[in-house]
């Protein structure tokens, strides 16, 4: 089973992102969004290198070309137990997924970057949950707005508008901010027709959110009436995976959602 998993991952593992080619196609002063995606490609390459290196090393060990080391044994145990190896997790993003699901998720993340390198244009809708560093993307939104309006960056904050659209329904990129998708609610659901938070439905643990419009505004305009300041985390672990706070409209007292522990999650286990 270990050898089968090793062969399967190696066979499906993508090639490194062509950083030299990408760098040559970038403008002398790349936009904040291009800088974010370039950094994402660099981090993806670090992960792909470590995955390929460790798997090839283990393959050689299993064939008798190398002595089995402690690191190889740990990798074998991880592959057998469907656990993300520690050395891969160290190069990765916060995740609670088992290995098979994590690897499929990694391939989707790599594909988003591959699509970007082909067009060198920020996606109409960015899968923000598929980024190593989603905070950097939010900072890019603020940087673009600051430059456009000649506002000081440290006086800006991000705000969220929830649209009624699915990613495939967005026809073009927004001129103000960025469209993102890939978030899930825990402890509540989003009523698309009413545009507000509502009680969660039975057996619907992590309802997905429509496309969000992330914009930057001056800090004096961030207070929204009838809104729940919803924390956004990368995983169900919450705590150390906090990303930012999104203001979600509510007809109920925001305290209701605070007591219910309502949060937005960027990744949930399958």
Residue pairs with C-beta under 8 A, 6 or more apart in sequence:
1 79
1 80
2 76
2 79
2 80
3 62
5 79
5 80
5 99
6 55
6 58
6 59
6 62
6 79
9 51
9 55
9 103
10 52
10 55
10 56
10 59
12 103
12 107
13 48
13 51
13 52
13 55
14 48
14 107
14 110
14 114
15 48
16 45
16 48
16 49
17 41
17 42
17 44
17 45
17 48
17 110
17 113
17 114
17 117
18 117
19 38
19 41
19 42
19 45
21 117
22 38
22 41
22 117
22 120
23 38
25 120
26 34
26 38
26 120
27 34
30 38
31 122
31 140
31 144
32 139
32 140
32 141
32 143
32 144
33 122
33 137
33 140
33 144
33 178
34 120
34 122
35 140
36 131
36 133
36 136
36 137
36 140
37 113
37 116
37 122
39 132
39 133
39 136
40 113
40 131
40 132
40 133
41 113
41 116
41 117
43 91
43 132
43 133
44 109
44 110
44 113
44 132
46 91
47 88
47 91
47 92
47 106
48 110
50 87
50 88
50 91
51 88
54 71
54 75
54 85
54 87
54 88
55 75
57 66
57 71
57 72
58 72
58 75
58 76
60 66
61 67
61 68
61 69
61 72
62 68
66 72
71 87
74 85
74 86
75 85
75 87
77 83
78 84
78 85
78 86
78 99
79 85
79 99
82 98
82 99
82 100
83 98
83 99
84 92
84 95
84 97
84 98
84 99
84 102
85 99
89 95
92 102
92 106
92 132
93 131
93 132
93 234
94 234
94 235
94 237
94 240
94 241
94 267
95 102
95 105
95 234
95 235
95 267
96 235
96 236
96 237
96 267
96 269
97 105
97 267
97 269
97 270
98 269
101 269
101 270
105 130
105 267
108 127
108 130
109 127
109 130
109 131
112 123
112 126
112 127
112 130
115 123
116 122
116 123
122 173
122 178
123 173
124 170
124 171
124 172
124 173
124 179
125 167
125 170
125 179
125 180
125 181
125 211
126 137
126 178
126 179
126 180
126 181
127 167
127 180
127 181
127 182
128 134
128 137
128 180
128 181
128 182
128 183
128 214
128 266
129 181
129 182
129 183
129 234
129 266
129 267
130 182
131 137
134 234
134 243
134 266
135 243
135 244
137 178
137 180
138 158
138 214
138 243
138 244
140 178
141 158
141 177
141 178
141 214
141 215
141 216
142 153
142 156
142 157
142 158
142 216
143 153
144 216
145 151
145 156
145 176
145 177
145 215
145 216
145 217
146 152
146 153
146 156
146 216
151 218
155 218
155 219
156 216
156 217
156 218
156 219
157 216
157 217
157 218
157 219
157 222
158 214
158 215
158 216
158 244
159 214
159 215
159 216
159 217
159 221
159 222
159 224
159 247
160 212
160 213
160 214
160 215
160 246
160 247
160 248
161 212
161 213
161 215
162 190
162 195
162 209
162 210
162 212
162 213
162 248
162 249
163 170
163 179
163 210
163 211
163 212
163 213
164 192
164 193
164 195
164 210
165 210
165 211
166 181
166 210
166 211
167 181
167 211
169 211
170 179
170 211
173 179
174 213
176 215
177 213
177 214
177 215
177 216
178 213
178 214
179 211
179 212
179 213
179 214
180 211
180 212
180 214
181 209
181 210
181 211
181 212
182 266
183 208
183 209
183 212
183 232
183 264
183 265
183 266
184 206
184 207
184 208
184 209
184 264
184 265
184 266
184 268
185 197
185 200
185 206
185 207
185 208
185 209
185 262
185 263
185 264
185 265
186 205
186 206
186 236
186 261
186 262
186 263
186 264
186 265
186 268
187 200
187 257
187 260
187 261
187 262
187 263
188 197
188 198
188 199
188 200
188 257
188 260
188 262
189 197
189 198
189 199
189 200
189 201
189 204
189 207
190 196
190 197
190 198
190 207
190 209
190 210
190 248
191 197
191 198
192 210
194 251
195 249
196 248
196 249
196 250
196 251
197 228
197 248
197 249
197 250
197 251
197 252
197 257
197 262
200 207
201 207
205 268
206 265
206 268
209 264
212 246
222 247
224 247
224 249
226 249
226 250
226 251
227 247
227 248
227 249
227 250
227 254
228 247
228 248
228 249
228 250
228 254
228 257
228 258
228 262
229 245
229 246
229 247
229 254
230 245
230 246
230 247
230 248
230 257
230 262
230 263
230 264
231 238
231 242
231 245
231 263
231 264
232 242
232 243
232 244
232 245
232 246
232 263
232 264
232 265
232 266
233 239
233 241
233 242
233 243
233 263
233 264
233 265
233 266
234 241
234 243
234 265
234 266
234 267
235 241
235 265
235 266
235 267
235 268
236 265
236 268
236 269
238 263
243 266
246 264
250 256
250 257
